[in-house]
Amino acid sequence: MPRYLSLVRIDETAVPAEGPSQELMQRMGELIEEITKAGVMLDTAGLTPTSQGTRVHWEGGKISVTDGPFTESKEVIGGYALMQCKDKAEALEWTKRFLKVHEEFWTVTCEVREIAEG
């Protein structure tokens, strides 16, 4: 079965200062439990803010290293889910369900991509 990576993109400037609500975390936990029991979820996690990240860039034969935050980025990868699904349609259905656990004031985009095998 193919594997899919769902990259969770968020606008860090629009995330509540106190973080996700308890209700959101409960709904997300329930969905993660369901998708894991279904044998679909291989791994998932949120990521620390870009202020704690570092970018390593290769260009023109040289490496550059930049510590966060990355002010030129409005939308950043805030987490990921690695899923094994029968097809892309199933991966998209699980991703839509993930998005729907968020309150209406969240702006979240998931980019779903199949992992190239072999």
N, C-alpha and C positions, 0 to 999 in steps of 0.2 A: 504494500500500500504506500502511496506517496506521502511524503511529509511536507508540511506547510509551516512557514514562519509568518506569524502575524506581528508586525512591528506596530506598537502602540505609540502614536504621535500625539503629544499634548502641547498646549500653549502654556509654558511655565509661568507666564505673567498672569494667567487667569485662574491658576490653581488656588483654592482657598488657603490662606496662611496656616490654618490649623490642620490642613491636609484633608483627606477623604473622610466623610462622615462615618460614624459607626454603622449606620444603616447600609451605606454603600459597601463597606467592608464585609458586612454580613451577607448581603446579596451576592457579592463577588465570591465569597468563600463557598456559598451554596452552589453556585454555578461551577466553580472549579472542582468541587467534589463530584458533581454530576458528570462533568466532562471527563474527569479522571476515571470514574467508575465505568464509563462508556468505553474506556480503552483508547480514547482519542488524545488526551493531554499527555505529552511526554515531558514537558518542562514549562514553567512560567515564572516570571518574576517582574517586579517593578525595579526601576533603576534609580540611583541617587540623582540629585539635581545636577545640572551641567556645571554649577559652581564648584562641584567636587570632582569634575571630570577633566580629562586631558585629551587633546587631539594630537595625533601624530600624522604628519603629512609628508608625502614623498612627491617631489617635483624637480625636474631638471637634474636628477641624480643626487639631490640633497634632501635630507630629513629636517623638518622643523617640528618643534614641539610647542604647543600652546595650552596653557592652563585655562580652565573655565573660570567664570562663566563666559559663554560665547554670545556676545551681545548681538551679533549679526543674525542669530537664529531666533525666529519667533516660535516656530514649531520644532520640537525636539522629540527624540525617542525617549519615552518615559517608562517603557516596559516591553515585554515580548511574550508570546506564547508559541511553543513548538508543538504542533499537532500532527498526528498521523490519521489521515482521513481517506475514505474510499475515493473521493474526488474533490475538485475545487469547490463544487457546490456545497458539499458538507462543511468544508472549512469556512466558507462564507457564512453559512447558517450559524455556526458556533460563534463566529466573530460578531455577527449582528446581535446575538443574544448577549455577548459581553458588553457591547456598546449600550444596550438598553438597560443595563443595571445602573448606569450613571444617572444622577439627577439632571434635570433639563439645563441647568446653568453650566454644565461641563461642555467643553469643546474637545472631542476626542476623535481622532482619525486612525483607522487601522489599515495598514498596507499588508495585504496577504500575498505571499509569493511562495511558489512551489520550490522546494530545495532540489537543485540539480543533482541527480544521482549518477555515480559512475563516471 
